[in-house]
Amino acid sequence: MTHDHLDAAARPASRPFGRMLTAMVSPFTPDGSLDLDGAARLASHLVDEQGNDALVVNGTTGESPTTTDAEKEHLIRAVVEAVGDRAKVVAGVGTNDTRHTIELAAAAEKAGAHGLLVVTPYYNKPPQSGLLRHFTAVADASGLPVMLYDIPHRSGVPIDTETLVRLAEHGRIVAVKDAKSDLTATSWVTSRTALAFYCGEDALTLPALAVGSVGVVGTSTHFTGALTAQMIEAYDAGDMPTALALHRRLLPLFTGIFRTQGTILVKAGLASLGLPAGPVRPPLVDATDDEIAQLRADFAAAGLELPE
């Protein structure tokens, strides 16, 4: 092992966005319009009741493929106004067009966002040199810290380890939302760089912490946030029995929220709890009665209640 490896491994992992983040849904009114008042209320709930250190808005969970650029900007402003004094707001700006991503990043910065989430360009499948150019161009064009989003099962292309190591040299590329399901790759990058890795798969949060990740950007954390934060705190304190017990307790929701597309079930759960959510926009479809019944059973299995 080289001295560089030792130095990186010895450094305490920084948490530029805290340790517990939720990729927030975008509440809509019954007619499908953006519900900015609802977004402010939901953001406040997620920070004040569920213990989130930061919120990601305009991610895929926020139905970013179906919201306009103007809606995205309005949503950032509403959430920053609601919780920006006590939590960070990370704006999803990633697209498969570098120029458009840079435009969204500039709008997010102007709207008050504290950081950017930039997903791997999807569908057009750029090579690693294209990923390097894309992410570097976005980071060069913005004054905000950047969290890369590595989710090859959606984007079609992983960010390879060597690409991540090179991107880590950029002063504003500080974090990764890691949804690659490859803890070996995670281990290599966290041992070679100071990038803050945030687990992007709820059920892998605890094992990801064990290989150098610093927290989670969750979906089920709309409901499990406070307990997930306790799990991370227990891990940090070296209390593995408590961390493992919480991991096992929450598994039914960590996984159950993805029985269909996650946004669908999050919005159904929020509606049952009387929290702002509204319908999903096509091509998503709202949860069926059977799916909601199964979600209620998953809540119960995790020791939580979803009202009828």
N, C-alpha and C positions, 0 to 999 in steps of 0.2 A: 504494500500500500504506500502510495506517495505521500509526501508531506501535505500536498494539496488536499488529498483525500482526508487526511487526519484533521487538517484545519477546518474543512467544511463540516466534518462529522462532529467536531468538538464545539462548533458555534451553537449557541442556543437558538432554536428556531424562532424567528420573528413571526408576529401575527399582525400583519399590516391592516387586516380587516377584522380583527378579533378572532374568536374561535367558533362562534355559532352564527351561521348565516342561513337565511331562508330565501329561496328563489320564489318571490311572491307572485301569486296570480294577479291578473289585472281585472278588478271588478267591473262588470258591465251592468247597465240598467236592463230591465226586462226586454226593451226593444233592441238591445245589443250595443247601445252607445257606451262610451267610456264613462264610468262612474267615479269622478274625481273625489267627491266627498267620501264615497265608500272606500276608495283607495287610501285616503288619509286615515279613516277609522281602522281599517285593517292593518295598516302599517303600525299604528299606535298599539293595537292589540298584540302584534307580533313582537314588538320591542318591549312593551310594558308588562305583558302577561306571559309571553313565551320566552323572554330572555334573550332575544336576538341581539348580537353586537352589531350586525349590519344586515341590510336587505339588498337583494338583487332584484332590480326592476327591469322590465323589458327583456327578460330572458325567454327561452322557449316556454317555460311554465307560465310566463306572462303573456303567452300567445303573440309573441313578437312577429311571427310571420303574417299575422292578420291585422296588426295595428299600423296606422300610418306614421310617418315621421313626425307629424305635428302632434299626434296623440302620444307618441313616445316622449316628446319634450314636455307636454302638459303633465304627464304622469310623473316624470322625474321631479318637476317643480312641486307638485302636490305632496309627494312623499318626503322630499327634503324639507318642505315647510312643516310637515307634521312631526317628523322624528329626527331631522338632521342635526338637532342640538344634542341628541343623546345616542345616536347610532349613525353609522356610515351608510351611505346609499351608493351602491355600485350599479352602474347602468350598463345593461347589455347593448352593445353597439355592433356586434359582429354580423357580417353578411358575407356573401361570396363574391363581393365586388369591393376591392380595396378602396377605390375612390369614395364609394357610398359609405363605407365604414368610417373613413376619416371625417366625412360630413356629419355622421351621427355622433362621432366622438366630440367634435367641436360643439355641436348642439347640446350634448350632455354636460360638457364642461361649463358652458354658458348657463345652463339650467341649474347648476349647483351641485352636480354629482361629485362624490368624493373619490370615485375610481371607475374603471371601465372593465367590463367582462367582454373578451373578444374571442369568439368561437372560431374554430378551424373552418375555413371556407368549405362549404358543403356542395355536393353534386358535381362541381367542375373538377374536383380531384387534382389540385395542384401538386407538383412534386415538392420534396422537402425544401428545395431552394426557393420555390414559390411561397411556401409557408414562412420561411425566414424573411423574405422580402416583404410579405404582407404584414406580419406582426411588427417588424421593425419600422415600416412606414407609418403605421398607426401610432406606435409609441413615440416616434420622432415628431409627429404632428400634434401631439397633445401634451399638456402639462400634468395630466393625471396619471397616477399609478395604474398599471395594467395587470389584470388577471387573465391569463390565457385559459381557454376552455378546450380541453382535449377529450373529445367524445366521438371516437371513430365509428361506433355503431350507428350514429346518426349522420355524421359528416362524410363518412366514407374514407377518411384519411387520418391516421394517427400522427401525432407530433412525435417523431422519433427521439430517442434519448439524446443523440448527438445534437439534434436541432434545438432541443430544450436547453442543453448545456450552452450552446452558442447564444441563444436568446437571453439567458440569464446574465450575460455580460452587459445588457442594456440597463441603464440606470433606472428606467421607469417600468421595466417588466419585472414585477416583484412576486408574482403568485401564479398558481395554476389551479384551476378547478379540474380535478382529475377524475374522469369517468371512463377510464380505459380498461378497468378490470384487470390490470396487470401489476400486481404489487411488486414483482421483481423489477419491472421498469421504474416504478415509483421509487424503489429502494436505491437504484443506481442514481437517479437524478437528485434525490434528497441527500445522497452521500457526496455528490460532486458539486453541488451548487447551494446557494443560500435561498433558492426559490421557496416560498411558503406554499406548501401543497395543502389544498382543501379537498377533502374527499367529495366527489360528486355522486356517490352512490350510497344512500343512507345506510344500508345494511353492512357496508364495508368500513364504516367510520372507525370502529375500534381497531380492527386489524391494520388499517391505514395509519393510525396514530403510532402503532408499534414499529412501523418502518420509516417514521420521520415526518408524517403529515402533521399539520397543526390544528386542524379543525374540519368543519363540514360546511358545504353549501347544500342544504337539504330541501326536500319536497314534503315528505311526511312531517317535517319540522313545523309546518303550519299548526300541527296538533301535538307533536312530541318535543317541541323545542326546549321546554324547561327541563324535561327529563334527559334529553340528549345533552344539554349543557351540564347536567349533573354527572352524566357518564364521562364526559371529557374532563371535568374537574376531578373526578375520582381517579381517572387514569393519570392526570398530571400529579396528583398527590401520591401516586404509587399504590393506591388502593384497588388492586386488580380484582379482588372478589366483588366489590361493589360495581366496578365498571362492567365486568362480565355479566353480573346479574341484570343490570339495566339493559345491556345489549340484548340479552336473551328475552327480557320482558318486552322490549320494543320491536323485536323482529317481526311480529305479525303485522305491524303498521309500516315498518321500514320497507317490507316487501309488498304488503297488501295494497299500498297506495298505487302500485304499478300493475295491478291486475288488468287494468286497461290504461290508456294514456293518463299520466299522472295528473294533469290539469283537470281532467274530467272528474276524478274522484276527490281532489282537493276542493273543487267548487261545490260538489255535492255535500261534502262534509261540512264546509263552512256554512252552507245554507241551512243544514240541519241544526247548526249551533246558533243560528240567527246572526251570523256575521256576513259582511258584504262579500258577494261573490257574483251572483247573476249567472246568466247562461254562458256557454262557450260559443265561439264563432266557428262557422263551417270552415274547413272540413271536419273539425271535431264535432262530436254529438254529445248531448247531455247524458248523464248516467241513467241507466234503467233502474226500475224498482228492484230487480234482482241484484244489480251491482251495488245499490245502496244498502240492501239487506246484508250482503256479504261484507261491505265496508263496516257496517255496524258490528258484525261478528268479529272482524279484525280489531276494531276498537276494544271490544270486550276482552279479547284474548290478550291485549296489551294492558289490561286493567284500567281502561279509559271508557268513557261513556259517550255515545253519540245518540242524542235524543231522537225519538220517533218524529 
